[in-house]
Amino acid sequence: MSNYRRYFTPGATYFFTVVLENRHSDLLVHYIDELRLAFSETRSFYPFEIIAICVLPDHFHMIMQLPEGDQNYSRRIQSIKRNFSSRLPKIEVLNKSRIKRKELGIWQRRFWEHLIRDEKDLANHMDYIYYNPVKHKYVQNVKDWQYSSFHRDVKNNLYPENWGENLELENGALANAPYEYD
């Protein structure tokens, strides 16, 4: 079994990548309304703020701000995954391991998280989230991807509408971004 550690800091801000088991699937955008309901229902039981989010066909990236004194982001991710999965048509065959763990087999078992350290780290991860549809070649411009909180942040004057139009990728990182990347 893998030996990994998660950092749990009450009231912290975290970046997440949550991925479907089938990397060629489009479930997340095909069933976007069900995903939105899954987020809404999860937030009603386990409150959190979405600082930034971008949903792609097979994964999503999100920055989550936990309530003060609360450190249980795993419960929230688990709830989103289960809630979304329960809203989908039952079309797949499950193996014994998935049945034992009460998993539907839609999601990868684990997710990736990163504790946001400071304002620069937050800005870098927001840029990464918003540029991701361009990186994956779903659109040519950030503003053209509809499943993103980028549009909310443009309305709130956090980003200009044409942000990302002249950015280039170098080894998977934004080369001309206004921030340095680790």
N, C-alpha and C positions, 0 to 999 in steps of 0.2 A: 504494500500500500504506500502511496505517496506520503512523504513527510513534508508538510507545508504548514505555515503559521499564518493566522489571520490576526490583524491588529484591531482590537475593539476599543474605541475611544468614545465615551459618551458625548453626544451633541456634536460630533465631528461631521465633516463633509468628505464624501467618498466618491471616487470614480469607479464605475462598473462596466464590464463587458459581459453580456449574457448571450449565449449562443445556442441555436438549435442543434440537435443531433445531426440532422441532415443539412449540410452546408450548401446544398443546391435547392433547398426549399424556399418558398416565398410566403410561408404561412403568416409571418408577422405583418406584412403589408396587405396580403389577401384578406386577412381577418383583423384589420386594424381597429375596427369598431369594438371587437371582442377584447383586443389588447387594451384599448382605452378603458373599457369597463373593468377589466382585471386590475388596472392601476387604480382606478377610482375606488373600487371596492376595497382593495388592500389599504389604501390611504384612509378609508373610513375606520378601519380597525387598528391600523398601525401608521399613525401620521408621519409624514415626511414631506419635505419640500423638494421639488424637482428644479434644480438650478439650471440644468441643460439636459436635453435628450435628443437622440436621433435614432429612429427605427429604420433598419435596413431589412431586406427580405428575410435574412437568416440570422440576424443578431441585432442587438441594440446596445448603445452606449448611453450611459446616464451618469449625471452627477447628482447625488442625493445628499441633502442636509438633514441630519437626524435631529429630533427634538432634544432640548437640553436634558441631560441626565440619562438619555437612552442610547444604547450602543448596539442594539440588535438589528443590524442591517440584514443579516442572514434570514431572519424571519420574514422580512419584507420581500426579499428576492424570492424566497420559497413560496410565499403567498401569491405573488404576481405570476410565477410559473404555473402553480397549481390552478389558480383561478382562470388563467388563459386556457390552459389545457382542457379544463372541464367544459369550456364553452365550444370546443371544436367537435365536429362530427367524429364518431368512433369508427375509424377505418383501419387501424393498424393492429398487427399481431404482436403481442408482447412475449418476451422471453421470461424464463423463470426468475431471473435476477430482478427484472423490472417489476414483476408481480410482487415479489417478496418485499421490495422497497416501496411499493404503492406508487410507482412511477409510470407515466404513460409513454415514455420513450420519445417524447417530442424534443426535450431539452438535453443538452449536455449536463451531466450531473453537477459539475462544478461551475463556478463563475470566477471571473477575475476582478479583484478589487484593489484599489490604491487609495490610501489615505492622503487627502489633499493637504499639503504642508503649509502653503502660504498663498498670497494673492497671485504671484507669478505662476505657481504650479496650477492654480485654478484657471488662470487665463490660458495657459498652454493646453490644458485638457479640454477646455471649452472650444478652442480652435480645432483641436483634433476631432472632437465630436462633430462639429459643424462641417468640417472639410471631408469627412469620411465618405459621403456619397460620391463626391468627385474622385477621391482616391480609388474607389471601387468601380469607377466609370459608369455609374448609374445616371449621372447628369454632368454637364460641363461647368455649371455654375452652382454655387452653394444655394443661392436663392431659388433654384428650380426644384429642389427636393422638398416635397410637401410634408414629409413625416419627421419634422424637426422643430425644436423650440427656437430655432434661429429666427423665424418670422416674428415670434413674440419679442425677442431681443432686439430686432430691428425697430419694432414699434416703440420699444422702451429706450431707444437711442443708445443701446450698448454696442451695436454693430451697425456699420453702414450697409445698405441693401446690396451693394456691389462687392462686399467683402469676399475675399478669396478668389476673385477673378484672375488675378495675376500671380497667384501663388504656384509654386512648382514643388514637386516631390523629389527629395534626394534621399535615397535609401529608406523610403517609407516615412520620412519626416518632412515637415513643411520647410522648404528652403528659404522662402522670402517672407516668412511670417514675422510679425512685429515682435515676437518673443523667442527666446532661445529654448531649444528642446534638449532634454537630458538624453 
